[in-house]
Amino acid sequence: MTELLGLDYKTVRHHLKVLQDNKIITAAGDRYGTVYFLSSCMEKNYEVFKDHLDKMWDKFKSEKDIDNK
């Protein structure tokens, strides 16, 4: 994951911990080779999350378009 994202492993580890602490993801396994999944709560509410994310992305794009004009 660190190579794919081009980030230091400590940065990735920190953000994965934040996601786990906030019950967004769950982990299977320990340490090296841990596999991460969406939590059951996140799976149940995925459509709501996606709707909010889409709205934020649309707003970001429209604000960026305004700045470029």
N, CA, C and O atoms as a Tripos MOL2 file, in Angstrom:
@<TRIPOS>MOLECULE
protein
  276   275    69     0     0
PROTEIN
NO_CHARGES

@<TRIPOS>ATOM
      1 N           0.8290   -1.1830    0.0000 N.3       1 MET1
      2 CA          0.0000    0.0000    0.0000 C.3       1 MET1
      3 C           0.8780    1.2540    0.0000 C.2       1 MET1
      4 O           0.5670    2.2340   -0.6770 O.2       1 MET1
      5 N           1.9640    1.2190    0.7530 N.am      2 THR2
      6 CA          2.8400    2.3940    0.8010 C.3       2 THR2
      7 C           3.4410    2.6980   -0.5630 C.2       2 THR2
      8 O           3.5400    3.8590   -0.9590 O.2       2 THR2
      9 N           3.8380    1.6600   -1.2760 N.am      3 GLU3
     10 CA          4.4100    1.8630   -2.6160 C.3       3 GLU3
     11 C           3.3630    2.4050   -3.5740 C.2       3 GLU3
     12 O           3.6310    3.3270   -4.3440 O.2       3 GLU3
     13 N           2.1820    1.8340   -3.5210 N.am      4 LEU4
     14 CA          1.0960    2.2590   -4.4030 C.3       4 LEU4
     15 C           0.7550    3.7340   -4.1870 C.2       4 LEU4
     16 O           0.5270    4.4730   -5.1440 O.2       4 LEU4
     17 N           0.7240    4.1520   -2.9190 N.am      5 LEU5
     18 CA          0.3680    5.5310   -2.5950 C.3       5 LEU5
     19 C           1.5580    6.4820   -2.6030 C.2       5 LEU5
     20 O           1.3850    7.7000   -2.6180 O.2       5 LEU5
     21 N           2.7540    5.9270   -2.5950 N.am      6 GLY6
     22 CA          3.9480    6.7630   -2.5470 C.3       6 GLY6
     23 C           4.1060    7.4750   -1.2100 C.2       6 GLY6
     24 O           4.5930    8.6040   -1.1520 O.2       6 GLY6
     25 N           3.6890    6.8050   -0.1300 N.am      7 LEU7
     26 CA          3.7480    7.3880    1.2050 C.3       7 LEU7
     27 C           4.6270    6.5500    2.1210 C.2       7 LEU7
     28 O           4.8320    5.3600    1.8810 O.2       7 LEU7
     29 N           5.1400    7.1740    3.1640 N.am      8 ASP8
     30 CA          5.9050    6.4740    4.1770 C.3       8 ASP8
     31 C           4.9820    5.5070    4.9290 C.2       8 ASP8
     32 O           3.8010    5.7950    5.1240 O.2       8 ASP8
     33 N           5.5260    4.3660    5.3480 N.am      9 TYR9
     34 CA          4.6960    3.3660    6.0190 C.3       9 TYR9
     35 C           4.1010    3.9030    7.3160 C.2       9 TYR9
     36 O           3.0070    3.4930    7.7020 O.2       9 TYR9
     37 N           4.7980    4.8120    7.9980 N.am     10 LYS10
     38 CA          4.2750    5.3760    9.2460 C.3      10 LYS10
     39 C           3.0330    6.2230    8.9830 C.2      10 LYS10
     40 O           2.1050    6.2390    9.7920 O.2      10 LYS10
     41 N           3.0170    6.9160    7.8700 N.am     11 THR11
     42 CA          1.8550    7.7230    7.4940 C.3      11 THR11
     43 C           0.6610    6.8220    7.2170 C.2      11 THR11
     44 O          -0.4460    7.0810    7.6890 O.2      11 THR11
     45 N           0.8910    5.7650    6.4510 N.am     12 VAL12
     46 CA         -0.1890    4.8230    6.1310 C.3      12 VAL12
     47 C          -0.6850    4.1510    7.4040 C.2      12 VAL12
     48 O          -1.8910    4.0420    7.6220 O.2      12 VAL12
     49 N           0.2350    3.7040    8.2370 N.am     13 ARG13
     50 CA         -0.1350    3.0310    9.4870 C.3      13 ARG13
     51 C          -0.9730    3.9610   10.3650 C.2      13 ARG13
     52 O          -1.9660    3.5330   10.9520 O.2      13 ARG13
     53 N          -0.5760    5.2220   10.4540 N.am     14 HIS14
     54 CA         -1.3250    6.1980   11.2520 C.3      14 HIS14
     55 C          -2.7650    6.3360   10.7460 C.2      14 HIS14
     56 O          -3.7120    6.2940   11.5310 O.2      14 HIS14
     57 N          -2.9170    6.5010    9.4360 N.am     15 HIS15
     58 CA         -4.2550    6.7080    8.8800 C.3      15 HIS15
     59 C          -5.1160    5.4480    8.9710 C.2      15 HIS15
     60 O          -6.3280    5.5430    9.1600 O.2      15 HIS15
     61 N          -4.5080    4.2830    8.8390 N.am     16 LEU16
     62 CA         -5.2690    3.0460    9.0290 C.3      16 LEU16
     63 C          -5.7620    2.9450   10.4680 C.2      16 LEU16
     64 O          -6.8820    2.4960   10.7090 O.2      16 LEU16
     65 N          -4.9390    3.3580   11.4210 N.am     17 LYS17
     66 CA         -5.3440    3.3460   12.8290 C.3      17 LYS17
     67 C          -6.5050    4.3130   13.0610 C.2      17 LYS17
     68 O          -7.4520    3.9870   13.7770 O.2      17 LYS17
     69 N          -6.4340    5.4930   12.4600 N.am     18 VAL18
     70 CA         -7.5250    6.4660   12.5890 C.3      18 VAL18
     71 C          -8.8180    5.8720   12.0330 C.2      18 VAL18
     72 O          -9.8770    6.0020   12.6480 O.2      18 VAL18
     73 N          -8.7340    5.2240   10.8770 N.am     19 LEU19
     74 CA         -9.9250    4.5980   10.2830 C.3      19 LEU19
     75 C         -10.4690    3.4850   11.1770 C.2      19 LEU19
     76 O         -11.6830    3.3450   11.3210 O.2      19 LEU19
     77 N          -9.5780    2.6940   11.7770 N.am     20 GLN20
     78 CA        -10.0210    1.6370   12.6970 C.3      20 GLN20
     79 C         -10.6440    2.2410   13.9480 C.2      20 GLN20
     80 O         -11.7070    1.7970   14.3820 O.2      20 GLN20
     81 N         -10.0000    3.2410   14.5330 N.am     21 ASP21
     82 CA        -10.5120    3.8690   15.7520 C.3      21 ASP21
     83 C         -11.8960    4.4640   15.5410 C.2      21 ASP21
     84 O         -12.6970    4.5310   16.4740 O.2      21 ASP21
     85 N         -12.1770    4.8950   14.3180 N.am     22 ASN22
     86 CA        -13.4740    5.4900   13.9930 C.3      22 ASN22
     87 C         -14.4450    4.5010   13.3660 C.2      22 ASN22
     88 O         -15.4800    4.8830   12.8210 O.2      22 ASN22
     89 N         -14.0910    3.2230   13.4540 N.am     23 LYS23
     90 CA        -14.9590    2.1200   13.0150 C.3      23 LYS23
     91 C         -15.3480    2.2000   11.5380 C.2      23 LYS23
     92 O         -16.4620    1.8450   11.1530 O.2      23 LYS23
     93 N         -14.4010    2.6760   10.7170 N.am     24 ILE24
     94 CA        -14.6050    2.7140    9.2710 C.3      24 ILE24
     95 C         -14.1130    1.4130    8.6510 C.2      24 ILE24
     96 O         -14.7160    0.8900    7.7140 O.2      24 ILE24
     97 N         -13.0060    0.8960    9.1880 N.am     25 ILE25
     98 CA        -12.4440   -0.3680    8.7100 C.3      25 ILE25
     99 C         -12.1820   -1.2990    9.8850 C.2      25 ILE25
    100 O         -12.1040   -0.8680   11.0360 O.2      25 ILE25
    101 N         -12.0470   -2.5860    9.5710 N.am     26 THR26
    102 CA        -11.6160   -3.5860   10.5440 C.3      26 THR26
    103 C         -10.4210   -4.3160    9.9530 C.2      26 THR26
    104 O         -10.2390   -4.3610    8.7370 O.2      26 THR26
    105 N          -9.6100   -4.8870   10.8350 N.am     27 ALA27
    106 CA         -8.3940   -5.5730   10.3990 C.3      27 ALA27
    107 C          -8.5050   -7.0650   10.6620 C.2      27 ALA27
    108 O          -9.0890   -7.4930   11.6580 O.2      27 ALA27
    109 N          -7.9330   -7.8530    9.7520 N.am     28 ALA28
    110 CA         -7.8250   -9.3040    9.9260 C.3      28 ALA28
    111 C          -6.3440   -9.6420    9.8730 C.2      28 ALA28
    112 O          -5.6730   -9.3780    8.8750 O.2      28 ALA28
    113 N          -5.8460  -10.2220   10.9410 N.am     29 GLY29
    114 CA         -4.4310  -10.5560   11.0010 C.3      29 GLY29
    115 C          -3.6740   -9.5430   11.8320 C.2      29 GLY29
    116 O          -4.2190   -8.5290   12.2700 O.2      29 GLY29
    117 N          -2.4140   -9.8420   12.0340 N.am     30 ASP30
    118 CA         -1.5680   -8.9770   12.8490 C.3      30 ASP30
    119 C          -0.3770   -8.5000   12.0510 C.2      30 ASP30
    120 O           0.1990   -9.2410   11.2540 O.2      30 ASP30
    121 N          -0.0240   -7.2720   12.2730 N.am     31 ARG31
    122 CA          1.1920   -6.6610   11.7620 C.3      31 ARG31
    123 C           1.3610   -6.8260   10.2540 C.2      31 ARG31
    124 O           0.4450   -6.5100    9.4950 O.2      31 ARG31
    125 N           2.5110   -7.3130    9.8130 N.am     32 TYR32
    126 CA          2.7960   -7.4060    8.3780 C.3      32 TYR32
    127 C           1.7930   -8.3420    7.7030 C.2      32 TYR32
    128 O           1.5700   -9.4580    8.1720 O.2      32 TYR32
    129 N           1.2080   -7.9010    6.6350 N.am     33 GLY33
    130 CA          0.2560   -8.7250    5.9050 C.3      33 GLY33
    131 C          -1.1770   -8.5970    6.3830 C.2      33 GLY33
    132 O          -2.0420   -9.3590    5.9520 O.2      33 GLY33
    133 N          -1.4420   -7.6450    7.2670 N.am     34 THR34
    134 CA         -2.8030   -7.4330    7.7440 C.3      34 THR34
    135 C          -3.7000   -7.0570    6.5700 C.2      34 THR34
    136 O          -3.3120   -6.2810    5.6970 O.2      34 THR34
    137 N          -4.8960   -7.6180    6.5650 N.am     35 VAL35
    138 CA         -5.8790   -7.3170    5.5250 C.3      35 VAL35
    139 C          -6.9660   -6.4560    6.1610 C.2      35 VAL35
    140 O          -7.4260   -6.7410    7.2670 O.2      35 VAL35
    141 N          -7.3670   -5.4110    5.4620 N.am     36 TYR36
    142 CA         -8.3690   -4.4770    5.9780 C.3      36 TYR36
    143 C          -9.6550   -4.5830    5.1690 C.2      36 TYR36
    144 O          -9.6390   -4.7650    3.9510 O.2      36 TYR36
    145 N         -10.7720   -4.4620    5.8910 N.am     37 PHE37
    146 CA        -12.1010   -4.5260    5.2910 C.3      37 PHE37
    147 C         -12.9340   -3.3640    5.8120 C.2      37 PHE37
    148 O         -12.6470   -2.8100    6.8730 O.2      37 PHE37
    149 N         -13.9640   -2.9990    5.0590 N.am     38 LEU38
    150 CA        -14.9230   -2.0420    5.5910 C.3      38 LEU38
    151 C         -15.5930   -2.6620    6.8070 C.2      38 LEU38
    152 O         -15.8640   -3.8630    6.8210 O.2      38 LEU38
    153 N         -15.8620   -1.8610    7.8200 N.am     39 SER39
    154 CA        -16.5750   -2.3570    8.9980 C.3      39 SER39
    155 C         -18.0230   -2.6500    8.6080 C.2      39 SER39
    156 O         -18.5090   -2.1760    7.5810 O.2      39 SER39
    157 N         -18.7020   -3.4330    9.4370 N.am     40 SER40
    158 CA        -20.1020   -3.7520    9.1330 C.3      40 SER40
    159 C         -20.9530   -2.4830    9.1360 C.2      40 SER40
    160 O         -21.8730   -2.3530    8.3290 O.2      40 SER40
    161 N         -20.6520   -1.5540   10.0350 N.am     41 CYS41
    162 CA        -21.3790   -0.2780   10.0760 C.3      41 CYS41
    163 C         -21.1720    0.5060    8.7830 C.2      41 CYS41
    164 O         -22.1160    1.0710    8.2320 O.2      41 CYS41
    165 N         -19.9370    0.5340    8.3100 N.am     42 MET42
    166 CA        -19.6340    1.2550    7.0680 C.3      42 MET42
    167 C         -20.3090    0.5810    5.8760 C.2      42 MET42
    168 O         -20.8110    1.2580    4.9790 O.2      42 MET42
    169 N         -20.3200   -0.7450    5.8680 N.am     43 GLU43
    170 CA        -21.0000   -1.4560    4.7750 C.3      43 GLU43
    171 C         -22.4790   -1.1180    4.7490 C.2      43 GLU43
    172 O         -23.0480   -0.8900    3.6820 O.2      43 GLU43
    173 N         -23.1100   -1.0830    5.9330 N.am     44 LYS44
    174 CA        -24.5440   -0.7830    6.0120 C.3      44 LYS44
    175 C         -24.8500    0.6350    5.5370 C.2      44 LYS44
    176 O         -25.9110    0.8920    4.9700 O.2      44 LYS44
    177 N         -23.9180    1.5450    5.7710 N.am     45 ASN45
    178 CA        -24.1420    2.9630    5.4610 C.3      45 ASN45
    179 C         -23.3390    3.4470    4.2610 C.2      45 ASN45
    180 O         -23.1500    4.6510    4.0850 O.2      45 ASN45
    181 N         -22.8720    2.5310    3.4490 N.am     46 TYR46
    182 CA        -21.9960    2.8990    2.3390 C.3      46 TYR46
    183 C         -22.6650    3.8540    1.3490 C.2      46 TYR46
    184 O         -22.0300    4.7970    0.8780 O.2      46 TYR46
    185 N         -23.9150    3.6230    1.0370 N.am     47 GLU47
    186 CA        -24.6150    4.4880    0.0750 C.3      47 GLU47
    187 C         -24.7260    5.9150    0.5980 C.2      47 GLU47
    188 O         -24.5670    6.8660   -0.1670 O.2      47 GLU47
    189 N         -24.9940    6.0760    1.8810 N.am     48 VAL48
    190 CA        -25.0610    7.4100    2.4840 C.3      48 VAL48
    191 C         -23.6900    8.0770    2.3870 C.2      48 VAL48
    192 O         -23.5850    9.2430    2.0070 O.2      48 VAL48
    193 N         -22.6420    7.3270    2.7330 N.am     49 PHE49
    194 CA        -21.2760    7.8390    2.6340 C.3      49 PHE49
    195 C         -20.9640    8.2630    1.2040 C.2      49 PHE49
    196 O         -20.4270    9.3470    0.9750 O.2      49 PHE49
    197 N         -21.3010    7.4080    0.2450 N.am     50 LYS50
    198 CA        -21.0110    7.6950   -1.1600 C.3      50 LYS50
    199 C         -21.7610    8.9390   -1.6290 C.2      50 LYS50
    200 O         -21.2040    9.7540   -2.3640 O.2      50 LYS50
    201 N         -23.0060    9.0920   -1.2180 N.am     51 ASP51
    202 CA        -23.7760   10.2870   -1.5830 C.3      51 ASP51
    203 C         -23.1010   11.5580   -1.0660 C.2      51 ASP51
    204 O         -22.9780   12.5390   -1.7990 O.2      51 ASP51
    205 N         -22.6680   11.5390    0.1870 N.am     52 HIS52
    206 CA        -21.9800   12.7030    0.7600 C.3      52 HIS52
    207 C         -20.6600   12.9650    0.0460 C.2      52 HIS52
    208 O         -20.3230   14.1120   -0.2460 O.2      52 HIS52
    209 N         -19.9250   11.9120   -0.2310 N.am     53 LEU53
    210 CA        -18.6490   12.0580   -0.9270 C.3      53 LEU53
    211 C         -18.8500   12.6450   -2.3210 C.2      53 LEU53
    212 O         -18.1000   13.5250   -2.7440 O.2      53 LEU53
    213 N         -19.8610   12.1580   -3.0300 N.am     54 ASP54
    214 CA        -20.1650   12.6840   -4.3660 C.3      54 ASP54
    215 C         -20.5140   14.1710   -4.3080 C.2      54 ASP54
    216 O         -20.0730   14.9470   -5.1560 O.2      54 ASP54
    217 N         -21.3060   14.5690   -3.3080 N.am     55 LYS55
    218 CA        -21.6790   15.9810   -3.1650 C.3      55 LYS55
    219 C         -20.4570   16.8450   -2.8700 C.2      55 LYS55
    220 O         -20.3130   17.9350   -3.4230 O.2      55 LYS55
    221 N         -19.5740   16.3510   -1.9910 N.am     56 MET56
    222 CA        -18.3550   17.1090   -1.6880 C.3      56 MET56
    223 C         -17.4700   17.2210   -2.9190 C.2      56 MET56
    224 O         -16.8940   18.2780   -3.1760 O.2      56 MET56
    225 N         -17.3580   16.1440   -3.6780 N.am     57 TRP57
    226 CA        -16.5200   16.1490   -4.8830 C.3      57 TRP57
    227 C         -17.0820   17.1290   -5.9170 C.2      57 TRP57
    228 O         -16.3340   17.8910   -6.5300 O.2      57 TRP57
    229 N         -18.4040   17.1010   -6.1060 N.am     58 ASP58
    230 CA        -19.0340   18.0310   -7.0510 C.3      58 ASP58
    231 C         -18.7980   19.4810   -6.6310 C.2      58 ASP58
    232 O         -18.5100   20.3340   -7.4710 O.2      58 ASP58
    233 N         -18.9180   19.7580   -5.3340 N.am     59 LYS59
    234 CA        -18.6820   21.1160   -4.8370 C.3      59 LYS59
    235 C         -17.2240   21.5100   -5.0570 C.2      59 LYS59
    236 O         -16.9430   22.6300   -5.4830 O.2      59 LYS59
    237 N         -16.3130   20.6130   -4.7760 N.am     60 PHE60
    238 CA        -14.8880   20.8820   -4.9810 C.3      60 PHE60
    239 C         -14.6070   21.2050   -6.4440 C.2      60 PHE60
    240 O         -13.9070   22.1700   -6.7510 O.2      60 PHE60
    241 N         -15.1580   20.3910   -7.3440 N.am     61 LYS61
    242 CA        -14.9330   20.6210   -8.7760 C.3      61 LYS61
    243 C         -15.5140   21.9560   -9.2160 C.2      61 LYS61
    244 O         -14.8810   22.6800   -9.9840 O.2      61 LYS61
    245 N         -16.7120   22.2940   -8.7410 N.am     62 SER62
    246 CA        -17.3350   23.5540   -9.1640 C.3      62 SER62
    247 C         -16.5570   24.7510   -8.6190 C.2      62 SER62
    248 O         -16.4210   25.7590   -9.3130 O.2      62 SER62
    249 N         -16.0490   24.6610   -7.3990 N.am     63 GLU63
    250 CA        -15.2410   25.7530   -6.8460 C.3      63 GLU63
    251 C         -13.9270   25.8790   -7.5990 C.2      63 GLU63
    252 O         -13.4500   26.9920   -7.8240 O.2      63 GLU63
    253 N         -13.3460   24.7810   -7.9860 N.am     64 LYS64
    254 CA        -12.0940   24.7950   -8.7330 C.3      64 LYS64
    255 C         -12.3240   25.4060  -10.1180 C.2      64 LYS64
    256 O         -11.4870   26.1630  -10.6090 O.2      64 LYS64
    257 N         -13.4620   25.0760  -10.7480 N.am     65 ASP65
    258 CA        -13.7900   25.6500  -12.0550 C.3      65 ASP65
    259 C         -13.9350   27.1660  -11.9590 C.2      65 ASP65
    260 O         -13.5010   27.8880  -12.8570 O.2      65 ASP65
    261 N         -14.5370   27.6510  -10.8850 N.am     66 ILE66
    262 CA        -14.7140   29.0900  -10.6920 C.3      66 ILE66
    263 C         -13.3530   29.7620  -10.5610 C.2      66 ILE66
    264 O         -13.1280   30.8280  -11.1360 O.2      66 ILE66
    265 N         -12.4380   29.1420   -9.8040 N.am     67 ASP67
    266 CA        -11.1040   29.7130   -9.6060 C.3      67 ASP67
    267 C         -10.3020   29.7750  -10.8990 C.2      67 ASP67
    268 O          -9.4460   30.6460  -11.0470 O.2      67 ASP67
    269 N         -10.5610   28.8730  -11.8330 N.am     68 ASN68
    270 CA         -9.8010   28.8130  -13.0820 C.3      68 ASN68
    271 C         -10.3440   29.7410  -14.1600 C.2      68 ASN68
    272 O          -9.7240   29.8720  -15.2150 O.2      68 ASN68
    273 N         -11.4740   30.3830  -13.9300 N.am     69 LYS69
    274 CA        -12.0720   31.2560  -14.9530 C.3      69 LYS69
    275 C         -11.5210   32.6450  -14.8770 C.2      69 LYS69
    276 O         -11.9130   33.5080  -15.6630 O.2      69 LYS69
@<TRIPOS>BOND
     1     1     2 1
     2     2     3 1
     3     3     4 2
     4     3     5 am
     5     5     6 1
     6     6     7 1
     7     7     8 2
     8     7     9 am
     9     9    10 1
    10    10    11 1
    11    11    12 2
    12    11    13 am
    13    13    14 1
    14    14    15 1
    15    15    16 2
    16    15    17 am
    17    17    18 1
    18    18    19 1
    19    19    20 2
    20    19    21 am
    21    21    22 1
    22    22    23 1
    23    23    24 2
    24    23    25 am
    25    25    26 1
    26    26    27 1
    27    27    28 2
    28    27    29 am
    29    29    30 1
    30    30    31 1
    31    31    32 2
    32    31    33 am
    33    33    34 1
    34    34    35 1
    35    35    36 2
    36    35    37 am
    37    37    38 1
    38    38    39 1
    39    39    40 2
    40    39    41 am
    41    41    42 1
    42    42    43 1
    43    43    44 2
    44    43    45 am
    45    45    46 1
    46    46    47 1
    47    47    48 2
    48    47    49 am
    49    49    50 1
    50    50    51 1
    51    51    52 2
    52    51    53 am
    53    53    54 1
    54    54    55 1
    55    55    56 2
    56    55    57 am
    57    57    58 1
    58    58    59 1
    59    59    60 2
    60    59    61 am
    61    61    62 1
    62    62    63 1
    63    63    64 2
    64    63    65 am
    65    65    66 1
    66    66    67 1
    67    67    68 2
    68    67    69 am
    69    69    70 1
    70    70    71 1
    71    71    72 2
    72    71    73 am
    73    73    74 1
    74    74    75 1
    75    75    76 2
    76    75    77 am
    77    77    78 1
    78    78    79 1
    79    79    80 2
    80    79    81 am
    81    81    82 1
    82    82    83 1
    83    83    84 2
    84    83    85 am
    85    85    86 1
    86    86    87 1
    87    87    88 2
    88    87    89 am
    89    89    90 1
    90    90    91 1
    91    91    92 2
    92    91    93 am
    93    93    94 1
    94    94    95 1
    95    95    96 2
    96    95    97 am
    97    97    98 1
    98    98    99 1
    99    99   100 2
   100    99   101 am
   101   101   102 1
   102   102   103 1
   103   103   104 2
   104   103   105 am
   105   105   106 1
   106   106   107 1
   107   107   108 2
   108   107   109 am
   109   109   110 1
   110   110   111 1
   111   111   112 2
   112   111   113 am
   113   113   114 1
   114   114   115 1
   115   115   116 2
   116   115   117 am
   117   117   118 1
   118   118   119 1
   119   119   120 2
   120   119   121 am
   121   121   122 1
   122   122   123 1
   123   123   124 2
   124   123   125 am
   125   125   126 1
   126   126   127 1
   127   127   128 2
   128   127   129 am
   129   129   130 1
   130   130   131 1
   131   131   132 2
   132   131   133 am
   133   133   134 1
   134   134   135 1
   135   135   136 2
   136   135   137 am
   137   137   138 1
   138   138   139 1
   139   139   140 2
   140   139   141 am
   141   141   142 1
   142   142   143 1
   143   143   144 2
   144   143   145 am
   145   145   146 1
   146   146   147 1
   147   147   148 2
   148   147   149 am
   149   149   150 1
   150   150   151 1
   151   151   152 2
   152   151   153 am
   153   153   154 1
   154   154   155 1
   155   155   156 2
   156   155   157 am
   157   157   158 1
   158   158   159 1
   159   159   160 2
   160   159   161 am
   161   161   162 1
   162   162   163 1
   163   163   164 2
   164   163   165 am
   165   165   166 1
   166   166   167 1
   167   167   168 2
   168   167   169 am
   169   169   170 1
   170   170   171 1
   171   171   172 2
   172   171   173 am
   173   173   174 1
   174   174   175 1
   175   175   176 2
   176   175   177 am
   177   177   178 1
   178   178   179 1
   179   179   180 2
   180   179   181 am
   181   181   182 1
   182   182   183 1
   183   183   184 2
   184   183   185 am
   185   185   186 1
   186   186   187 1
   187   187   188 2
   188   187   189 am
   189   189   190 1
   190   190   191 1
   191   191   192 2
   192   191   193 am
   193   193   194 1
   194   194   195 1
   195   195   196 2
   196   195   197 am
   197   197   198 1
   198   198   199 1
   199   199   200 2
   200   199   201 am
   201   201   202 1
   202   202   203 1
   203   203   204 2
   204   203   205 am
   205   205   206 1
   206   206   207 1
   207   207   208 2
   208   207   209 am
   209   209   210 1
   210   210   211 1
   211   211   212 2
   212   211   213 am
   213   213   214 1
   214   214   215 1
   215   215   216 2
   216   215   217 am
   217   217   218 1
   218   218   219 1
   219   219   220 2
   220   219   221 am
   221   221   222 1
   222   222   223 1
   223   223   224 2
   224   223   225 am
   225   225   226 1
   226   226   227 1
   227   227   228 2
   228   227   229 am
   229   229   230 1
   230   230   231 1
   231   231   232 2
   232   231   233 am
   233   233   234 1
   234   234   235 1
   235   235   236 2
   236   235   237 am
   237   237   238 1
   238   238   239 1
   239   239   240 2
   240   239   241 am
   241   241   242 1
   242   242   243 1
   243   243   244 2
   244   243   245 am
   245   245   246 1
   246   246   247 1
   247   247   248 2
   248   247   249 am
   249   249   250 1
   250   250   251 1
   251   251   252 2
   252   251   253 am
   253   253   254 1
   254   254   255 1
   255   255   256 2
   256   255   257 am
   257   257   258 1
   258   258   259 1
   259   259   260 2
   260   259   261 am
   261   261   262 1
   262   262   263 1
   263   263   264 2
   264   263   265 am
   265   265   266 1
   266   266   267 1
   267   267   268 2
   268   267   269 am
   269   269   270 1
   270   270   271 1
   271   271   272 2
   272   271   273 am
   273   273   274 1
   274   274   275 1
   275   275   276 2
@<TRIPOS>SUBSTRUCTURE
     1 MET1         2 RESIDUE 1 A MET
     2 THR2         6 RESIDUE 1 A THR
     3 GLU3        10 RESIDUE 1 A GLU
     4 LEU4        14 RESIDUE 1 A LEU
     5 LEU5        18 RESIDUE 1 A LEU
     6 GLY6        22 RESIDUE 1 A GLY
     7 LEU7        26 RESIDUE 1 A LEU
     8 ASP8        30 RESIDUE 1 A ASP
     9 TYR9        34 RESIDUE 1 A TYR
    10 LYS10       38 RESIDUE 1 A LYS
    11 THR11       42 RESIDUE 1 A THR
    12 VAL12       46 RESIDUE 1 A VAL
    13 ARG13       50 RESIDUE 1 A ARG
    14 HIS14       54 RESIDUE 1 A HIS
    15 HIS15       58 RESIDUE 1 A HIS
    16 LEU16       62 RESIDUE 1 A LEU
    17 LYS17       66 RESIDUE 1 A LYS
    18 VAL18       70 RESIDUE 1 A VAL
    19 LEU19       74 RESIDUE 1 A LEU
    20 GLN20       78 RESIDUE 1 A GLN
    21 ASP21       82 RESIDUE 1 A ASP
    22 ASN22       86 RESIDUE 1 A ASN
    23 LYS23       90 RESIDUE 1 A LYS
    24 ILE24       94 RESIDUE 1 A ILE
    25 ILE25       98 RESIDUE 1 A ILE
    26 THR26      102 RESIDUE 1 A THR
    27 ALA27      106 RESIDUE 1 A ALA
    28 ALA28      110 RESIDUE 1 A ALA
    29 GLY29      114 RESIDUE 1 A GLY
    30 ASP30      118 RESIDUE 1 A ASP
    31 ARG31      122 RESIDUE 1 A ARG
    32 TYR32      126 RESIDUE 1 A TYR
    33 GLY33      130 RESIDUE 1 A GLY
    34 THR34      134 RESIDUE 1 A THR
    35 VAL35      138 RESIDUE 1 A VAL
    36 TYR36      142 RESIDUE 1 A TYR
    37 PHE37      146 RESIDUE 1 A PHE
    38 LEU38      150 RESIDUE 1 A LEU
    39 SER39      154 RESIDUE 1 A SER
    40 SER40      158 RESIDUE 1 A SER
    41 CYS41      162 RESIDUE 1 A CYS
    42 MET42      166 RESIDUE 1 A MET
    43 GLU43      170 RESIDUE 1 A GLU
    44 LYS44      174 RESIDUE 1 A LYS
    45 ASN45      178 RESIDUE 1 A ASN
    46 TYR46      182 RESIDUE 1 A TYR
    47 GLU47      186 RESIDUE 1 A GLU
    48 VAL48      190 RESIDUE 1 A VAL
    49 PHE49      194 RESIDUE 1 A PHE
    50 LYS50      198 RESIDUE 1 A LYS
    51 ASP51      202 RESIDUE 1 A ASP
    52 HIS52      206 RESIDUE 1 A HIS
    53 LEU53      210 RESIDUE 1 A LEU
    54 ASP54      214 RESIDUE 1 A ASP
    55 LYS55      218 RESIDUE 1 A LYS
    56 MET56      222 RESIDUE 1 A MET
    57 TRP57      226 RESIDUE 1 A TRP
    58 ASP58      230 RESIDUE 1 A ASP
    59 LYS59      234 RESIDUE 1 A LYS
    60 PHE60      238 RESIDUE 1 A PHE
    61 LYS61      242 RESIDUE 1 A LYS
    62 SER62      246 RESIDUE 1 A SER
    63 GLU63      250 RESIDUE 1 A GLU
    64 LYS64      254 RESIDUE 1 A LYS
    65 ASP65      258 RESIDUE 1 A ASP
    66 ILE66      262 RESIDUE 1 A ILE
    67 ASP67      266 RESIDUE 1 A ASP
    68 ASN68      270 RESIDUE 1 A ASN
    69 LYS69      274 RESIDUE 1 A LYS
